[in-house]
Amino acid sequence: MKLSILDQSPVAEGMTPASAIRETLSLAAAAESLGYHRYWVSEHHNTNSFASASPEILLGRIASLTERIRVGSAGVLLTLYSPLKIAEQFNMLETLFPGRIDLGIGRAGGSDAKTLKALHPDAQSEDTFAKFDDMISFMDNSVPGPMHFRNVNASPLVENIPQFWVLGSSPASAEYAATRGLPYSFANFINAEYCIPALQTYHQHFRPSRFLKAPYVNLAVFALCADSEKEANRLATSSELWVVKSFLRRENIKFPDQATAESASYHPQERLVLAYRRKSSYIGSAGQVSAALAETAKKLAVNELTIVTITPEYEDRLRSYQLLADAFELAPSLVPEG
């Protein structure tokens, strides 16, 4: 089983966005030494919770600090941008770091309506899937593009293009990935209720392509390991309080520190939301979490798992990834793989 990491560059109480980015860089280097397969960074705007708004810039720095691990976006919010410009940015990254770049595309806005309008006034009216088709045609001459974009290529031209990924949390994104013969990453940590329908859709509609001969699924999950189940549950309280305050109380906050999280109280509705979230999270000792992840991977026939872990303290997050790497007996490869 290949394990990968999605780092959203979380900002905890008492830290600055700049220090969150420094933690991302440090964790990426550690991930490579631990044997993780990919290191993906995300895109969020106008939020106090996450520091990464420009994955295409951040992943370039990560690639320069590492040697083997694949690095990529999870994802670029293509709704907001020109497909040609994204194609050019990632062709440049592939030129600088050949054989290591993943281009993951998402449809979500990544922020509130006012911020989206500031980023791209007409974003809501555009078809992300159509823009994805255009982007691929700009990067791969063997894929015909629309007539009005014929003979438009992304510079610099590259011998091997980045690896495309469709990111999603619904059957619609799964069907698009399947019909285009592209690998699919399902965000289980965001929308677990659609996991099985999305994966069924992907397998049912998959068509082989020059990019992929058989279905390939990456499942992104929230997981947190500690030296004991009790300690893991204690550390998970920060992200749980953040969920309640961000999604139910609509507060734009940093991730709460441990003391604040442990003293929090919840209304019955909020406790129900947290209990539901726990069902799709993997929290416990390394043995408990690794066994549960392995069972999920087997049951859902996924090819690799991407782990999202958030704790107020960097050392606890790093420890969680170390424990999981040891439990799965990961070892860094000498040559980057697809």
C-alpha positions as CSV (number, residue, x, y, z in Angstrom):
1,M,0.0,0.0,0.0
2,K,1.3,3.4,-1.0
3,L,0.8,6.2,1.5
4,S,0.8,9.9,0.6
5,I,0.3,13.1,2.5
6,L,-2.0,16.1,1.8
7,D,-0.8,19.1,3.7
8,Q,-3.2,22.1,3.9
9,S,-0.6,24.2,5.8
10,P,-2.9,24.6,8.9
11,V,-2.4,27.7,11.1
12,A,-2.8,27.0,14.8
13,E,-3.4,29.6,17.6
14,G,-0.1,31.3,18.5
15,M,1.5,30.8,15.1
16,T,1.7,32.9,11.9
17,P,0.9,31.8,8.4
18,A,4.6,32.1,7.6
19,S,5.5,29.6,10.3
20,A,2.8,27.3,9.0
21,I,4.5,27.3,5.6
22,R,7.8,26.6,7.2
23,E,6.3,23.6,8.9
24,T,5.0,22.4,5.5
25,L,8.5,22.5,4.1
26,S,9.9,20.7,7.1
27,L,7.2,18.0,7.0
28,A,7.8,17.5,3.3
29,A,11.4,16.6,3.8
30,A,10.5,14.3,6.7
31,A,7.8,12.6,4.5
32,E,10.4,11.8,1.9
33,S,12.8,10.3,4.5
34,L,9.9,8.2,5.9
35,G,9.0,6.7,2.6
36,Y,5.7,8.5,1.7
37,H,4.9,8.3,-2.0
38,R,3.4,11.8,-2.7
39,Y,3.3,15.1,-1.0
40,W,0.4,17.3,-2.1
41,V,-0.5,20.9,-1.0
42,S,-3.9,22.6,-1.2
43,E,-5.4,25.9,-2.2
44,H,-7.5,28.0,0.2
45,H,-8.3,31.7,0.1
46,N,-9.3,34.4,2.6
47,T,-9.1,32.0,5.6
48,N,-7.3,32.2,8.9
49,S,-7.2,28.4,9.0
50,F,-4.8,27.5,6.1
51,A,-1.8,29.3,4.8
52,S,-1.5,27.9,1.3
53,A,-3.3,29.9,-1.4
54,S,-0.8,29.1,-4.2
55,P,0.0,25.4,-4.4
56,E,1.8,25.9,-7.8
57,I,4.4,28.1,-6.0
58,L,4.6,26.1,-2.8
59,L,5.1,22.7,-4.5
60,G,8.0,24.1,-6.5
61,R,9.8,25.0,-3.3
62,I,9.0,21.6,-1.8
63,A,10.4,19.8,-4.9
64,S,13.6,21.8,-4.6
65,L,14.1,20.6,-1.1
66,T,13.4,16.9,-1.9
67,E,14.8,14.4,-4.3
68,R,12.5,11.4,-4.8
69,I,9.0,12.0,-3.5
70,R,6.3,13.1,-6.0
71,V,4.9,16.6,-5.3
72,G,1.7,18.1,-6.5
73,S,-1.5,20.1,-6.1
74,A,-4.6,18.9,-4.3
75,G,-5.7,20.9,-5.9
76,V,-5.5,23.8,-8.2
77,L,-9.0,25.3,-8.3
78,L,-9.2,25.4,-12.1
79,T,-12.6,27.2,-12.0
80,L,-10.7,30.3,-11.0
81,Y,-8.0,30.3,-13.7
82,S,-7.0,30.2,-17.3
83,P,-6.4,26.5,-18.4
84,L,-3.5,27.7,-20.5
85,K,-1.8,29.5,-17.7
86,I,-2.1,26.5,-15.3
87,A,-0.7,24.2,-18.1
88,E,2.3,26.5,-18.6
89,Q,3.0,26.7,-14.8
90,F,3.0,22.9,-14.5
91,N,5.0,22.3,-17.7
92,M,7.6,24.6,-16.1
93,L,7.5,22.6,-12.9
94,E,7.9,19.4,-14.9
95,T,10.8,20.9,-16.7
96,L,12.5,21.8,-13.4
97,F,11.6,18.5,-11.6
98,P,11.0,15.9,-14.3
99,G,9.0,12.8,-13.4
100,R,7.9,14.1,-10.0
101,I,5.0,16.5,-10.6
102,D,1.3,15.8,-10.0
103,L,-1.3,18.2,-11.3
104,G,-4.5,17.7,-9.3
105,I,-7.5,19.8,-10.2
106,G,-10.5,20.5,-8.0
107,R,-13.8,22.2,-8.7
108,A,-14.5,23.7,-5.3
109,G,-14.3,27.4,-4.8
110,G,-12.0,27.2,-1.8
111,S,-13.6,30.3,-0.1
112,D,-16.6,32.4,0.3
113,A,-18.6,34.0,-2.5
114,K,-17.2,37.5,-2.1
115,T,-13.6,36.2,-2.3
116,L,-14.4,34.0,-5.3
117,K,-15.7,37.1,-7.1
118,A,-12.5,38.9,-6.3
119,L,-10.5,36.1,-7.7
120,H,-12.6,35.6,-10.8
121,P,-15.9,37.5,-11.3
122,D,-17.4,34.9,-13.7
123,A,-16.1,31.7,-12.0
124,Q,-19.5,30.4,-11.1
125,S,-20.6,30.4,-14.7
126,E,-17.7,28.3,-16.1
127,D,-17.5,24.6,-16.6
128,T,-14.5,23.2,-14.8
129,F,-14.6,19.9,-16.6
130,A,-14.5,21.7,-20.0
131,K,-11.5,23.8,-18.8
132,F,-9.8,20.6,-17.7
133,D,-10.2,19.2,-21.3
134,D,-8.7,22.4,-22.7
135,M,-5.8,22.3,-20.2
136,I,-5.0,18.7,-21.2
137,S,-5.0,19.6,-24.9
138,F,-2.6,22.5,-24.3
139,M,-0.2,20.1,-22.6
140,D,-0.6,17.0,-24.7
141,N,-0.6,17.4,-28.5
142,S,-2.0,13.9,-29.0
143,V,-5.3,15.1,-27.4
144,P,-7.3,17.3,-29.8
145,G,-8.5,20.5,-28.4
146,P,-11.5,22.7,-29.5
147,M,-11.2,24.3,-32.9
148,H,-10.7,27.8,-31.5
149,F,-7.7,26.6,-29.6
150,R,-6.0,24.5,-32.3
151,N,-2.2,24.9,-32.4
152,V,-2.1,26.5,-28.9
153,N,0.5,24.8,-26.8
154,A,1.7,25.3,-23.2
155,S,5.2,26.6,-22.9
156,P,7.7,25.3,-22.2
157,L,7.1,22.2,-24.2
158,V,8.0,19.1,-22.2
159,E,8.9,15.5,-23.2
160,N,6.8,14.0,-20.4
161,I,3.8,15.9,-19.0
162,P,2.9,16.0,-15.3
163,Q,0.6,13.3,-14.0
164,F,-3.0,14.5,-14.1
165,W,-5.4,13.8,-11.2
166,V,-9.1,14.5,-10.8
167,L,-9.9,15.5,-7.2
168,G,-13.5,15.2,-6.1
169,S,-16.1,14.4,-3.4
170,S,-19.0,13.4,-5.6
171,P,-20.1,11.0,-8.4
172,A,-19.9,13.8,-10.9
173,S,-16.1,14.2,-10.6
174,A,-15.7,10.5,-10.5
175,E,-17.6,10.1,-13.8
176,Y,-15.5,12.8,-15.5
177,A,-12.2,11.1,-14.3
178,A,-13.5,7.7,-15.5
179,T,-14.6,8.8,-19.0
180,R,-11.2,10.6,-19.5
181,G,-9.2,7.7,-18.3
182,L,-7.6,9.7,-15.5
183,P,-6.6,8.7,-11.9
184,Y,-9.2,9.8,-9.3
185,S,-8.7,11.0,-5.7
186,F,-11.8,11.0,-3.5
187,A,-11.8,13.4,-0.6
188,N,-13.3,11.1,2.0
189,F,-12.3,13.5,4.8
190,I,-14.7,16.1,3.3
191,N,-17.7,14.1,2.0
192,A,-17.6,10.5,3.2
193,E,-21.2,9.8,2.5
194,Y,-20.5,10.0,-1.2
195,C,-17.5,7.7,-1.2
196,I,-19.0,4.4,-2.3
197,P,-21.3,6.0,-4.9
198,A,-18.3,7.9,-6.3
199,L,-16.0,5.0,-6.5
200,Q,-18.7,2.8,-8.0
201,T,-19.3,5.4,-10.7
202,Y,-15.6,5.7,-11.4
203,H,-15.2,1.9,-11.9
204,Q,-18.4,1.5,-13.9
205,H,-17.6,4.3,-16.4
206,F,-13.8,3.9,-16.7
207,R,-12.4,4.0,-20.2
208,P,-8.7,3.3,-20.8
209,S,-6.6,6.2,-22.1
210,R,-3.0,6.9,-23.0
211,F,-2.7,8.2,-19.4
212,L,-4.1,5.2,-17.6
213,K,-5.0,1.6,-18.7
214,A,-7.0,0.6,-15.7
215,P,-8.8,2.4,-12.9
216,Y,-6.6,4.0,-10.2
217,V,-8.1,5.3,-7.0
218,N,-6.5,7.4,-4.3
219,L,-8.6,7.8,-1.1
220,A,-7.8,10.9,1.0
221,V,-8.7,10.4,4.7
222,F,-8.2,12.2,8.0
223,A,-6.0,10.1,10.3
224,L,-4.2,10.8,13.5
225,C,-1.9,8.4,15.4
226,A,-0.3,8.7,18.8
227,D,1.5,6.4,21.2
228,S,-1.9,5.5,22.7
229,E,-5.5,5.7,21.7
230,K,-6.2,8.0,24.6
231,E,-3.5,10.5,23.4
232,A,-4.8,10.4,19.8
233,N,-8.3,11.2,20.9
234,R,-7.0,14.1,23.0
235,L,-5.1,15.5,20.1
236,A,-8.1,15.2,17.8
237,T,-10.1,17.6,19.9
238,S,-8.5,20.6,18.1
239,S,-9.6,19.7,14.6
240,E,-13.0,18.8,16.0
241,L,-13.5,22.2,17.7
242,W,-12.4,23.8,14.4
243,V,-15.0,21.8,12.5
244,V,-17.8,23.0,14.8
245,K,-16.7,26.7,14.8
246,S,-15.9,26.8,11.1
247,F,-18.9,24.9,9.6
248,L,-21.6,25.2,12.2
249,R,-20.9,28.6,13.9
250,R,-19.4,30.1,10.7
251,E,-16.3,31.5,12.4
252,N,-13.1,32.2,10.4
253,I,-10.6,31.0,13.0
254,K,-7.2,29.4,13.4
255,F,-7.0,25.9,14.7
256,P,-7.6,26.0,18.5
257,D,-4.7,25.2,20.8
258,Q,-4.9,22.1,22.9
259,A,-6.1,23.6,26.1
260,T,-8.9,25.5,24.4
261,A,-10.0,22.4,22.5
262,E,-10.0,20.2,25.6
263,S,-12.2,22.6,27.5
264,A,-14.8,23.2,24.8
265,S,-18.4,22.3,25.2
266,Y,-20.9,21.5,22.5
267,H,-24.6,21.6,21.9
268,P,-26.4,18.2,21.1
269,Q,-26.5,19.0,17.3
270,E,-22.8,19.7,17.4
271,R,-22.0,16.5,19.2
272,L,-23.9,14.6,16.5
273,V,-21.9,16.2,13.8
274,L,-18.6,15.3,15.5
275,A,-19.8,11.7,16.1
276,Y,-20.6,11.4,12.4
277,R,-17.2,12.8,11.5
278,R,-15.5,10.3,13.7
279,K,-17.0,7.5,11.7
280,S,-15.0,8.4,8.7
281,S,-11.8,9.4,10.6
282,Y,-9.0,7.1,11.7
283,I,-7.9,8.0,15.2
284,G,-6.0,5.9,17.6
285,S,-2.7,4.0,18.1
286,A,-0.6,3.2,15.1
287,G,-1.7,-0.4,15.2
288,Q,-5.4,0.6,15.3
289,V,-5.2,3.2,12.6
290,S,-3.0,1.1,10.2
291,A,-5.3,-1.9,10.6
292,A,-8.4,0.2,9.9
293,L,-6.8,1.9,6.9
294,A,-5.7,-1.4,5.5
295,E,-9.2,-2.8,5.9
296,T,-10.7,0.2,4.2
297,A,-8.3,0.0,1.3
298,K,-9.1,-3.6,0.7
299,K,-12.8,-3.2,1.0
300,L,-12.9,-0.3,-1.4
301,A,-10.2,-1.6,-3.7
302,V,-8.2,1.7,-3.6
303,N,-4.7,1.8,-4.9
304,E,-3.2,4.3,-2.4
305,L,-4.2,6.3,0.6
306,T,-3.5,10.0,1.2
307,I,-3.4,11.1,4.8
308,V,-4.5,14.4,6.2
309,T,-3.4,15.0,9.8
310,I,-3.9,18.2,11.8
311,T,-2.8,18.9,15.3
312,P,-2.0,22.2,17.0
313,E,1.7,21.2,17.6
314,Y,3.9,20.3,14.7
315,E,5.7,17.6,16.7
316,D,2.5,15.7,17.2
317,R,1.6,15.8,13.6
318,L,5.1,14.6,12.6
319,R,4.9,11.9,15.2
320,S,1.6,10.7,13.7
321,Y,3.1,10.4,10.3
322,Q,6.2,8.6,11.7
323,L,4.1,6.0,13.5
324,L,2.0,5.4,10.4
325,A,5.1,5.0,8.2
326,D,6.5,2.5,10.7
327,A,3.3,0.5,10.9
328,F,3.1,0.2,7.1
329,E,6.8,-0.4,6.9
330,L,7.3,2.3,4.3
331,A,10.7,2.7,2.7
332,P,11.8,5.6,0.4
333,S,12.2,4.5,-3.2
334,L,15.3,5.4,-5.2
335,V,13.4,6.3,-8.4
336,P,10.2,8.3,-8.5
337,E,7.1,6.2,-9.6
338,G,3.9,7.2,-11.3
